Amino acid sequence: MRHYRPDFAVETKAQHYLIETKGEGWNDQAAVKAKDAAARKWCRMVSELSAYPWSYLKILEDDFARYQALPFSQLVKAL
């Protein structure tokens, strides 16, 4: 995990988001599921160690196409 680089990291007034994006067909691969689990664990651990909460967010290509016009705060709620 120490060599892991997320696609995006977003900071809001309320928290940080670790964001991964996935195209069609990639979401069902075993490596992606393992990466998801590791990212969620990392977010839990760093949230406990810091004063700032982190959340993992995966955005699939179809969801991005559907919600791309939304502000980030609404995108998070839609996913």
Beta strands, then each sheet from edge to edge (+ up, - down):
strand 1: 8-11
strand 2: 16-22
strand 3: 54-60
sheet 1: 1+ 2- 3-
end
